[in-house]
Amino acid sequence: MPTEILMPALSPTMEEGTLAKWHVKEGDTVSSGDIMAEIETDKATMEFEAVDEGVMGKIVVPEGTEGVKVNDVIAVLLEDGESADDIGDISAGSSAAAAPSSPDPAQSAAPAAEKPAPTAPIKDGTRIFATPLARRIAADKGLDLTAISGSGPHGRIVKADVENATAAPKAAAPAPKAAASTATMAAGPDTDVVLKTYADRPFEEVKLDGMRKTIAARLTEAKQSVPHFYLRRDIQLDALLKFRSQLNKQLEPRGVKLSVNDFIIKACALALQQVPEANAVWAGDRTLRFEKSDVAVAVAIEGGLFTPVLRDAEMKSLSALSSEMKDLAGRARERKLAPHEFQGGSFAISNLGMFGIDNFDAIINPPHAAILAVGAGAKKPIVGADGELTVGTVMSTTLSVDHRVIDGALGANLLNAIKDNLENPMTMLA
């Protein structure tokens, strides 16, 4: 019977997406692994691969359609011997194909009542994704999909995964965790009230795209649910600026130019090794402590931001970090990052100093336990080691900390380690 192609979840935060472009048309032959479409998620535009074979029988959702919910039917694939006449009346937003029309309503209703379309199962509060054909085979064989590992894209269960599986007693599904919804994003004044308030003033309504909705929901949730506290230190940059100038002259033949931000990334990565108890994330009823320093760095793009992650940052040279950061930032602005490049990490950096901001407090990006807000370096009067008043370049930093993971003294140790690394930059090369 026809196979429904569903809107995939291409990122953990994706609830809906835009079907940007179809690479196939009705009547085309499709093989497993073929690129079928381009889908815009809340973070990036990604290619969607076919996991089944057949002929494209019907495109349900035309390209350019926004707000397509995850698991909605977007197209129907036909197997050998099937024709478009075998496809029922499927509209955008439906979740199962209707049976072909029949002159006898009782006959056409009977199969549907006898075998309802299997719904997506839940495992540990997470939806298990499977192709419609795989779900039907599993239902016929009495298989528990939560016990089967998927070999399709993003772990999706496909036909081959269930064909040779054997039935096992189905465990009771745990109560699903409450999913983050747009209700969190919408916290605040009622839309109608705001519109009425400004009804006599000219304005333009700006539609929120998927990224802006996700940012609003996640940061509202973070600010309300994460017990933030803040630690502040001024960091003297004169030694770092001098050392950076020397290195850049030596690296000029290689086309490498180090930024202050590259040193900040390295300093934070090493500090997480020097204070390993702070290299952790909040995991609901426990913390996860990491061996490596995976540092996320906020990158502003049009309409939002990305936080690409530099993995194993403590092991990489300054020039390697600089090159990788430039590549990630460039592809972030083009929305070409893969999910694994902006997911994860235990610590983040947000640098608004390059925009002239003296200091600010950043909001933690869960499940991270801390984020460093970096202000601009500015000439200020300072008291030298000999007690004399002099002028130096000083940068203001604020460490936002999740008190569930990091206590005050531990956070102070982490920020002090970052300060020491930046004020003694040569030690970062040792």
Summary of the structure (lengths in Angstrom):
residues: 430
radius of gyration: 26.7
end to end distance: 64.8
largest distance: 98.5
contacts: 1285
relative contact order: 0.10
helix: 33%
strand: 25%
